[in-house]
Amino acid sequence: MESVINEVEINGKAYVLKENVKTKEFDSPIKICILQRGWVMIGRLERNGDQCKLHDASVIRVWGTTKGLGELAKEGPLSGTKLDKTNGLVEFNDATLIACISVEENVWKNKL
């Protein structure tokens, strides 16, 4: 009989094997979210099951870029970018989400 231990608890703290830890190449809580019907929004994304909340949300009405949304993700809002504040929170079902782009948090954190 073989036993496999994936997690061990020591002094009330759980530890897992290093090879079992999934790492993310780049992740930011701030996301550009592309939704159905052409909505493009930015904010701090929270997911709970199939429900999503975008905190400190803004609609990106005009990108103002020459290189698309990836340019906004990396550079932050440009001189031609038009953001429409939503007064805080936008809620939507995960099924309406087409794609999310993680952004450079340091260039966006004071812009939301």
C-alpha positions as semicolon CSV with decimal commas, in nm:
position;residue;x (nm);y (nm);z (nm)
1;M;0,000;0,000;0,000
2;E;0,132;0,344;-0,095
3;S;0,052;0,670;0,086
4;V;0,075;1,008;-0,083
5;I;0,091;1,316;0,136
6;N;0,011;1,637;-0,050
7;E;-0,010;1,863;0,252
8;V;0,123;1,864;0,607
9;E;0,025;2,082;0,902
10;I;0,288;2,210;1,145
11;N;0,198;2,437;1,435
12;G;-0,138;2,516;1,278
13;K;0,002;2,612;0,936
14;A;-0,051;2,404;0,621
15;Y;0,247;2,334;0,394
16;V;0,247;2,179;0,046
17;L;0,522;2,033;-0,168
18;K;0,691;2,289;-0,391
19;E;0,612;2,092;-0,706
20;N;0,240;2,103;-0,616
21;V;0,233;2,483;-0,604
22;K;0,103;2,636;-0,925
23;T;0,271;2,964;-1,008
24;K;0,142;3,236;-1,233
25;E;0,368;3,409;-1,479
26;F;0,198;3,746;-1,429
27;D;-0,112;3,827;-1,236
28;S;-0,261;4,152;-1,119
29;P;-0,589;4,209;-0,941
30;I;-0,652;4,489;-1,192
31;K;-0,790;4,352;-1,519
32;I;-0,911;4,483;-1,849
33;C;-1,230;4,280;-1,902
34;I;-1,380;4,233;-2,246
35;L;-1,749;4,155;-2,208
36;Q;-2,025;4,063;-2,451
37;R;-2,192;4,334;-2,656
38;G;-1,868;4,531;-2,694
39;W;-1,819;4,644;-2,335
40;V;-1,455;4,691;-2,233
41;M;-1,399;4,769;-1,866
42;I;-1,114;4,796;-1,621
43;G;-1,110;4,744;-1,246
44;R;-1,018;4,508;-0,964
45;L;-1,170;4,171;-1,056
46;E;-1,323;3,942;-0,794
47;R;-1,466;3,603;-0,890
48;N;-1,697;3,395;-0,676
49;G;-1,818;3,090;-0,865
50;D;-1,988;3,217;-1,179
51;Q;-2,039;3,567;-1,040
52;C;-1,787;3,843;-1,108
53;K;-1,747;4,183;-0,948
54;L;-1,532;4,458;-1,094
55;H;-1,443;4,701;-0,814
56;D;-1,333;5,062;-0,884
57;A;-1,459;4,996;-1,236
58;S;-1,445;5,219;-1,542
59;V;-1,569;5,166;-1,895
60;I;-1,289;5,214;-2,148
61;R;-1,496;5,411;-2,401
62;V;-1,200;5,513;-2,621
63;W;-0,876;5,316;-2,613
64;G;-0,662;5,594;-2,762
65;T;-0,393;5,343;-2,860
66;T;-0,199;5,250;-3,171
67;K;-0,122;4,897;-3,046
68;G;-0,455;4,788;-2,893
69;L;-0,551;4,690;-2,541
70;G;-0,210;4,538;-2,470
71;E;-0,065;4,888;-2,491
72;L;-0,311;5,008;-2,225
73;A;-0,228;4,708;-2,008
74;K;0,142;4,788;-2,014
75;E;0,150;5,168;-2,038
76;G;-0,165;5,271;-1,850
77;P;-0,418;5,521;-1,985
78;L;-0,281;5,732;-2,271
79;S;-0,363;6,091;-2,364
80;G;-0,635;5,970;-2,603
81;T;-0,785;5,715;-2,360
82;K;-1,138;5,795;-2,236
83;L;-1,247;5,628;-1,911
84;D;-1,605;5,654;-1,782
85;K;-1,623;5,588;-1,407
86;T;-1,906;5,359;-1,300
87;N;-1,930;5,482;-0,941
88;G;-1,751;5,177;-0,810
89;L;-1,893;4,831;-0,867
90;V;-2,001;4,641;-1,178
91;E;-2,142;4,291;-1,137
92;F;-2,178;4,036;-1,416
93;N;-2,201;3,665;-1,481
94;D;-1,883;3,483;-1,584
95;A;-2,059;3,366;-1,901
96;T;-2,056;3,725;-2,034
97;L;-1,678;3,750;-1,996
98;I;-1,492;3,699;-2,324
99;A;-1,135;3,772;-2,208
100;C;-0,934;3,934;-1,929
101;I;-0,600;4,108;-1,962
102;S;-0,382;4,150;-1,654
103;V;-0,236;4,499;-1,640
104;E;0,078;4,648;-1,492
105;E;-0,067;4,736;-1,154
106;N;0,181;5,016;-1,077
107;V;0,074;5,223;-1,382
108;W;-0,301;5,177;-1,319
109;K;-0,343;5,177;-0,940
110;N;-0,388;5,555;-0,910
111;K;-0,595;5,585;-1,229
112;L;-0,903;5,390;-1,120
